[in-house]
Amino acid sequence: MALDFVISLAVLAGIPICALLNSLVWLRMVQDTNKFLPPEGQFSYAWWFPKKQGLIREYRKHFPNGKLVLCHYLVVGIMGLLLFGIAISFLR
């Protein structure tokens, strides 16, 4: 029983950590991409989310071997696994 509680706490702590890491990855992607864009075409740090696919497209155009998109998908996958772990723990 105590082990289940510790695992649940670790999983619950992992979700906000993954969310913070994902935000940092996106901010770095915006920063790196904006270096190549004219001022009127740059992505805003606060309102980039509606233009998410455009940001990924521009990032891949300027950084074909860039790892930030892969890092984003990895962090989102880990967060999904953590959420799946929480769902499984409630079903037991």
Summary of the structure (lengths in Angstrom):
residues: 92
radius of gyration: 17.0
end to end distance: 12.0
largest distance: 57.5
contacts: 223
relative contact order: 0.17
helix: 80%
strand: 0%
